[in-house]
């Protein structure tokens, strides 16, 4: 039950992080529509270009997204094991991203 709760929190925070970062990028674009049209991974790539996050952090966020996408319909043991391994670094990255967005 705890593992399932952690994985659900991972999914929610991943999605919310992308949405909040998208809002943080809007001042760097001519229109909000441009930012709204970006796919999740491009949002993080643009964050690197604007020095909001590092290249290394971006690569990890892309890995988190790949983990989520490749296992979107697999809530079995494999998905759980792969995701639980990512959680410590994910928590650190999510905290760092929250701080970066506030600045």
GROMACS elastic network, one bead per residue, 0.5 to 0.9 nm:
[ bonds ]
;  ai    aj funct       b0    kb
    1     4     6  0.51560   500
    1     5     6  0.62797   500
    1     6     6  0.87434   500
    2     5     6  0.50371   500
    2     6     6  0.62023   500
    2     7     6  0.86562   500
    3     6     6  0.50833   500
    3     7     6  0.62265   500
    3     8     6  0.86429   500
    3    80     6  0.72318   500
    3    84     6  0.76381   500
    4     7     6  0.51220   500
    4     8     6  0.61650   500
    4     9     6  0.85799   500
    4    75     6  0.86814   500
    4    80     6  0.76642   500
    5     8     6  0.51171   500
    5     9     6  0.61505   500
    5    10     6  0.85703   500
    6     9     6  0.50817   500
    6    10     6  0.61445   500
    6    11     6  0.87414   500
    6    84     6  0.78392   500
    6    87     6  0.83129   500
    7    11     6  0.63096   500
    7    12     6  0.87112   500
    7    80     6  0.70403   500
    7    83     6  0.68710   500
    7    84     6  0.73194   500
    7    87     6  0.86213   500
    8    11     6  0.51210   500
    8    12     6  0.62626   500
    8    13     6  0.86001   500
    9    12     6  0.50918   500
    9    13     6  0.59618   500
    9    14     6  0.83225   500
   10    13     6  0.52969   500
   10    14     6  0.59648   500
   10    15     6  0.86509   500
   10    68     6  0.89727   500
   10    83     6  0.82313   500
   10    87     6  0.75333   500
   10    90     6  0.80688   500
   10    91     6  0.86819   500
   11    14     6  0.51739   500
   11    15     6  0.63587   500
   11    16     6  0.86847   500
   11    68     6  0.71805   500
   12    15     6  0.52980   500
   12    16     6  0.61142   500
   12    17     6  0.84592   500
   13    16     6  0.50196   500
   13    17     6  0.58088   500
   13    18     6  0.85403   500
   13    94     6  0.76779   500
   14    17     6  0.52289   500
   14    18     6  0.65111   500
   14    19     6  0.88944   500
   14    61     6  0.83814   500
   14    64     6  0.76810   500
   14    65     6  0.74943   500
   14    68     6  0.87611   500
   14    90     6  0.89316   500
   14    94     6  0.81649   500
   15    18     6  0.53234   500
   15    19     6  0.64264   500
   15    20     6  0.87901   500
   15    40     6  0.87080   500
   16    19     6  0.50077   500
   16    20     6  0.60419   500
   16    21     6  0.84070   500
   17    20     6  0.51993   500
   17    21     6  0.59828   500
   17    22     6  0.84070   500
   17    94     6  0.72580   500
   17    97     6  0.76358   500
   17    98     6  0.78918   500
   18    21     6  0.51699   500
   18    22     6  0.60547   500
   18    23     6  0.87643   500
   18    40     6  0.62760   500
   18    41     6  0.85762   500
   18    43     6  0.70289   500
   18    44     6  0.76091   500
   19    22     6  0.50558   500
   19    23     6  0.64998   500
   19    24     6  0.87993   500
   19    40     6  0.85322   500
   19    43     6  0.89337   500
   20    23     6  0.51282   500
   20    24     6  0.63049   500
   20    25     6  0.87790   500
   20    98     6  0.85350   500
   20   101     6  0.75343   500
   21    25     6  0.62148   500
   21    26     6  0.88596   500
   21    43     6  0.71123   500
   21    44     6  0.76562   500
   21    47     6  0.76757   500
   21    97     6  0.81193   500
   21    98     6  0.87299   500
   21   101     6  0.65846   500
   22    25     6  0.51836   500
   22    26     6  0.65897   500
   22    35     6  0.64304   500
   22    36     6  0.72533   500
   22    38     6  0.84692   500
   22    40     6  0.86949   500
   22    43     6  0.61773   500
   22    44     6  0.85232   500
   22    47     6  0.88251   500
   23    26     6  0.54186   500
   23    27     6  0.82657   500
   23    32     6  0.86050   500
   23    35     6  0.81002   500
   23    36     6  0.88064   500
   23   101     6  0.88594   500
   24    27     6  0.70567   500
   24    28     6  0.84934   500
   24    47     6  0.88043   500
   24   101     6  0.60370   500
   24   102     6  0.84429   500
   25    28     6  0.55482   500
   25    29     6  0.71310   500
   25    35     6  0.70998   500
   25    43     6  0.79289   500
   25    46     6  0.77890   500
   25    47     6  0.71120   500
   25    50     6  0.82658   500
   26    29     6  0.54628   500
   26    30     6  0.79806   500
   26    31     6  0.72645   500
   26    32     6  0.57454   500
   26    33     6  0.89304   500
   26    34     6  0.83457   500
   26    35     6  0.61592   500
   26    36     6  0.86791   500
   27    30     6  0.76705   500
   27    31     6  0.83947   500
   27    32     6  0.83221   500
   28    31     6  0.88010   500
   28    35     6  0.89767   500
   28    50     6  0.80346   500
   29    32     6  0.69333   500
   29    33     6  0.88737   500
   29    34     6  0.67619   500
   29    35     6  0.68965   500
   30    33     6  0.85664   500
   30    34     6  0.73213   500
   30    35     6  0.89566   500
   31    34     6  0.55578   500
   31    35     6  0.72605   500
   31    36     6  0.89857   500
   32    35     6  0.53543   500
   32    36     6  0.61366   500
   32    37     6  0.86419   500
   33    37     6  0.60642   500
   33    38     6  0.88915   500
   34    37     6  0.52700   500
   34    38     6  0.68732   500
   35    38     6  0.54061   500
   35    39     6  0.88285   500
   35    43     6  0.76576   500
   36    39     6  0.81532   500
   38    41     6  0.79987   500
   38    42     6  0.58198   500
   38    43     6  0.60630   500
   39    42     6  0.53642   500
   39    43     6  0.64227   500
   40    43     6  0.52969   500
   40    44     6  0.69115   500
   40    45     6  0.89946   500
   40    62     6  0.86945   500
   40    65     6  0.82524   500
   41    44     6  0.53568   500
   41    45     6  0.63412   500
   41    46     6  0.87886   500
   41    58     6  0.86406   500
   41    61     6  0.80857   500
   41    62     6  0.61915   500
   41    65     6  0.78337   500
   42    46     6  0.60437   500
   42    47     6  0.84224   500
   43    46     6  0.52712   500
   43    47     6  0.63123   500
   43    48     6  0.89708   500
   44    48     6  0.65367   500
   44    49     6  0.88828   500
   44    52     6  0.89979   500
   44    53     6  0.79549   500
   44    58     6  0.59452   500
   44    59     6  0.88502   500
   44    61     6  0.74590   500
   44    62     6  0.78526   500
   45    48     6  0.52359   500
   45    49     6  0.66073   500
   45    50     6  0.89300   500
   45    53     6  0.89217   500
   45    55     6  0.82559   500
   45    58     6  0.66619   500
   45    59     6  0.89189   500
   46    50     6  0.62773   500
   46    51     6  0.85922   500
   46    52     6  0.86214   500
   47    50     6  0.51094   500
   47    51     6  0.61532   500
   47    52     6  0.50605   500
   47    53     6  0.58297   500
   47    54     6  0.82470   500
   47    58     6  0.81036   500
   48    52     6  0.58517   500
   48    53     6  0.51593   500
   48    54     6  0.56936   500
   48    55     6  0.60627   500
   48    57     6  0.87371   500
   48    58     6  0.69481   500
   49    52     6  0.76945   500
   49    53     6  0.84631   500
   49    54     6  0.89314   500
   50    53     6  0.79088   500
   51    54     6  0.66797   500
   52    97     6  0.80770   500
   52   100     6  0.60475   500
   52   101     6  0.74633   500
   52   103     6  0.89299   500
   53    56     6  0.82437   500
   53    57     6  0.62197   500
   53    58     6  0.66743   500
   53    96     6  0.85099   500
   53    97     6  0.72228   500
   53   100     6  0.73339   500
   54    57     6  0.51566   500
   54    58     6  0.62031   500
   54    59     6  0.87138   500
   55    58     6  0.50569   500
   55    59     6  0.62946   500
   55    60     6  0.88018   500
   56    59     6  0.51785   500
   56    60     6  0.64601   500
   56    61     6  0.88042   500
   57    60     6  0.51324   500
   57    61     6  0.62630   500
   57    62     6  0.86738   500
   57    93     6  0.69187   500
   58    61     6  0.50319   500
   58    62     6  0.61802   500
   58    63     6  0.85593   500
   59    62     6  0.50896   500
   59    63     6  0.62157   500
   59    64     6  0.86872   500
   60    64     6  0.61656   500
   60    65     6  0.86222   500
   60    89     6  0.85266   500
   60    90     6  0.80471   500
   60    93     6  0.82813   500
   61    65     6  0.62454   500
   61    66     6  0.85972   500
   61    90     6  0.80540   500
   61    93     6  0.80535   500
   62    65     6  0.50581   500
   62    66     6  0.61451   500
   62    67     6  0.85584   500
   63    67     6  0.60621   500
   63    68     6  0.85437   500
   64    67     6  0.50752   500
   64    68     6  0.62761   500
   64    69     6  0.86577   500
   64    83     6  0.83317   500
   64    86     6  0.76031   500
   64    90     6  0.77463   500
   65    68     6  0.50072   500
   65    69     6  0.60204   500
   65    70     6  0.84624   500
   66    70     6  0.58352   500
   66    71     6  0.82893   500
   67    70     6  0.54489   500
   67    71     6  0.61955   500
   67    72     6  0.82434   500
   67    79     6  0.81765   500
   67    82     6  0.76726   500
   67    83     6  0.71217   500
   68    71     6  0.54235   500
   68    72     6  0.55993   500
   68    79     6  0.86944   500
   68    83     6  0.82633   500
   69    72     6  0.50860   500
   69    73     6  0.85547   500
   70    73     6  0.81165   500
   70    74     6  0.83166   500
   70    79     6  0.89452   500
   71    75     6  0.72497   500
   71    78     6  0.87549   500
   71    79     6  0.60249   500
   72    75     6  0.76406   500
   72    79     6  0.87593   500
   73    76     6  0.89905   500
   74    77     6  0.85212   500
   74    78     6  0.79668   500
   74    79     6  0.61750   500
   74    80     6  0.88855   500
   75    78     6  0.78095   500
   75    79     6  0.57608   500
   75    80     6  0.67881   500
   76    79     6  0.56340   500
   76    80     6  0.64114   500
   76    81     6  0.87860   500
   77    80     6  0.50644   500
   77    81     6  0.60149   500
   77    82     6  0.85523   500
   78    81     6  0.51992   500
   78    82     6  0.61369   500
   78    83     6  0.84956   500
   79    82     6  0.52738   500
   79    83     6  0.60543   500
   79    84     6  0.84780   500
   80    83     6  0.51986   500
   80    84     6  0.59262   500
   80    85     6  0.86086   500
   81    84     6  0.52819   500
   81    85     6  0.64141   500
   81    86     6  0.89918   500
   82    85     6  0.55578   500
   82    86     6  0.68926   500
   83    86     6  0.52105   500
   83    87     6  0.65137   500
   84    87     6  0.52359   500
   84    88     6  0.80803   500
   85    88     6  0.72598   500
   85    89     6  0.85863   500
   86    89     6  0.59294   500
   86    90     6  0.59483   500
   86    91     6  0.87006   500
   87    91     6  0.59699   500
   87    92     6  0.86072   500
   88    91     6  0.53412   500
   88    92     6  0.65727   500
   88    93     6  0.88042   500
   89    92     6  0.50892   500
   89    93     6  0.60784   500
   89    94     6  0.85069   500
   90    93     6  0.50029   500
   90    94     6  0.59381   500
   90    95     6  0.84832   500
   91    94     6  0.51354   500
   91    95     6  0.61873   500
   91    96     6  0.85985   500
   92    95     6  0.52183   500
   92    96     6  0.61852   500
   92    97     6  0.85847   500
   93    96     6  0.50298   500
   93    97     6  0.59981   500
   93    98     6  0.85462   500
   94    97     6  0.50340   500
   94    98     6  0.61579   500
   94    99     6  0.86864   500
   95    98     6  0.51389   500
   95    99     6  0.63817   500
   95   100     6  0.87076   500
   96    99     6  0.51550   500
   96   100     6  0.61779   500
   96   101     6  0.86605   500
   97   101     6  0.60529   500
   97   102     6  0.85564   500
   98   101     6  0.52265   500
   98   102     6  0.63048   500
   98   103     6  0.88539   500
   99   102     6  0.52043   500
   99   103     6  0.64856   500
  100   103     6  0.52389   500
